[in-house]
Amino acid sequence: MSASQTNSSRTGFLASFKAHPASVGESYFGHMLFAARFAARLFLIAAAALIHAIVPAWFETTASDQIKAMAEEMAARKAR
């Protein structure tokens, strides 16, 4: 691979990191922060669901309520 091909590949690769966040009106780091928070919430929801699987009386609607709330947030973000 020539030096110009390497630079072109690198530029395209780096540009791909900014393309999606820009398509939803966010900076790279703003999008990264939102996605990281979203992932953390999903981990907590998964923990509640696992506990509920073991002790059904605990966290009876936590997972479904939180997933619905997150879906509403995503829909609102998409609408803007």
ROPAKE-562354 format. One record per residue: x, y, z of N, C-alpha, C in turn; residue in one letter. Coordinates in steps of 0.1 Angstrom, whole numbers, plus 5000, padded with zeros to 4 digits. Example, Ala and Ser with C-alpha at 12.3 -4.5 7.8 and 13.67 -1.06 7.14 Angstrom:
513249435078512349555078513249675078A/512849785071513749895071512950005079S/
//
This chain:
500949885000500050005000500950125000M/500650224991501450344991501150435002S/501950535004501750635014500450715012A/500150745000498950824997497650735000S/497750604997496650515000496450505015Q/497550495022497550485037496850605043T/497250725038496650855043495250855039N/494850815027493450815023492650725032S/493150605034492450505043492250565057S/493350625062493250675076492250785076R/492250875067491350985066489950945066T/489650845057488350785056487850715069G/488750645075488550585088488150685099F/488950795100488750895110487450975107L/487250995094485951065091484750985095A/484850855094483750775098483350795113S/484350825121484050855135483150975137F/483251065128482451195129481151195121K/481051105111479951105102478651075109A/478550975117477250935124476951045134H/477851085143477451185153476951315146P/477551355135477151475128475751455122A/475451325117474151305111473051315121S/473351305134472351325145472451455152V/473351545146473451675152474351685164G/475251595166476151605178477551605174E/478451645183479851635181480251485184S/481451455181481951315184481851295199Y/482451385207482451365221481051375228F/480251455223478851465228478151335225G/478351275214477651155210478251035219H/479551045220480250935229479750945243M/479551055249479051075262477551015263L/476751055253475351005253475350855252F/476150795243476150655241476650585253A/477650635260478250575272477250575283A/476450685285475450695295474350595292R/473950585279472950495274473350345278F/474650315275475150175278475150155293A/475550255301475450235315474050205320A/473150275315471750255319471250115315R/471650065303471349935299471949825308L/473149845313473749755322472949745335F/472549865340471749865352470449795350L/469849825339468549755336468749605335I/469849565329470149415328470349355342A/470949435351471149385365469849365372A/468949465370467649455376466849335371A/466949315358466249205352466749065357A/468049065359468748945364468248915378L/468249025386467749005400466348965400I/465549025391464148985390463948835386H/464848785378464748645374464948555386A/465848595395466148515407465048535418I/464648665420463648695430462548775423V/461548705418460448765410459748885416P/459648885430458948995436459749125436A/461049115433461849245432461949295418W/461949425417462149485404461049435393F/459849425397458749365389458649435376E/458649565375458449635363459649725359T/460649725367461849815365462349805350T/462749685346463349675333462449725322A/461149675322460249715311459949865312S/459849925324459550065325460750145320D/461950105323463150175319463350165304Q/463150055298463350035284462350115276I/461050125281460050215275460550355276K/461050405287461450535289462650565279A/463550475278464750495269464250505255M/463250415251462750425237462050555234A/461350615244460750745242461850855241E/462850845248463950935247464650935233E/464850815229465450795215464550855205M/463250825206462250875196462251035196A/462351095208462351235209463651295203A/464751225205466051275199465951265184R/465351155179465251135165464351245158K/463351285166462351385160462951525159A/464051555167464551695166465451715155R/
//
